[in-house]
Amino acid sequence: MFQTSGETKRERKRERERQREREKERVYKLGSQILGGEVMFSLCLPLLLLLPLSQTAPPSDAPPTQHCARCCDHLEYQSSPPEGGDTPSAGKYIVPEIRPYINMTILKGEKGERGERGTPGKSAKDGPPGSQGPPGPKGSKGQTGVPGDACKHEHAAFSVGRKKAFHSAEQHQALVFDTVFVNLHGHFDMFGGRFHCHLPGLYYLNLNLHTWNFKETYVHLMHNDRELVILYAQPSERSIMQSQSVMAQLRDGDQVWVRLYKRERQNAVYSDSNDIYITFNGYLIKPGPD
C-alpha cells in the first residue's frame, strides 16, 4: 500500500517532532545532571535546540523531492540503513554532537577547614648581612647614678742629700743621707738610707755624686737585694761629678737604696760640710697594680 506525497511529508514531520521531543528530554536530563540546576539548563537549552534545525532544514528555494515511500521506511532507516547507502535525504536525521560547558565558578562549594601544618622544609644558608638601618630615636634620660668616691691622686717622691764624704769598709755599706729635700709621706728611711714603696707603680730613680782624687768610685743602685745599675769612675787626678738614672717597676714593700763596694777596691765618694755633692732622688710616674 503506497501513500501519497502529502501524507508522506506529514508523517515525516510528525516523526521529526517526536524525535525532537525525545532529544529535548535526553538533553534536559543530561544538562540537569551536569550543571546541577534547572535555571542554568533553561538558559542553555535554546542554543542546543538550534543546532539540529540548522542542519535538517532544507533550503527554501530547493524544489520538494518526489518519491514513493512506504509507511514503515522511517523505522527501517532508524534501525539500519538499506544496503547501498540509497536512503532518502529528506528522511535522514543527523544527531548533533553535544559538548556541554561547565562553569566551575558556579559549582564552587564552600571554603573548607584549614588543613594541618606541614613538616618544615630544610633550612637554607644565611644570606648576606643587610645594610645598616637608619638611627633610631633618642632615648629618654636615664636615672642619676650612685655618687662615686672622690678622686684620689696618688703621689710618691723623695729627694735626699749627704754632706759628709764616705769611704769603703770591709763589707758592703748602705749609703745613708743627712739632708732631706723632699720626703713625701715619710716613705724614705733616713737612718737606713732606703726608700720603702707603699704605692706600687713605675718609678724614676736618679743618683748624683762626686768622685775623690786618686780614688776609685764604685757604687750600685739597688732594688731590694738586686743590683739595678752601677755608677763607676776610675782613679784620676781630678775629681768629677757622676750621675746615673733608671726607671723601675716597684711593688708594695719593695726597697731601693745605694750600696758602696767593699774596701778591696779602695773606693770613696767626696763631699764636705759646706756643699752637698751627693743626692738621691725618686718619684712615682704611673701608679700600677701590685
Summary of the structure (lengths in Angstrom):
residues: 290
radius of gyration: 66.1
end to end distance: 144.2
largest distance: 181.5
contacts: 631
relative contact order: 0.13
helix: 24%
strand: 27%
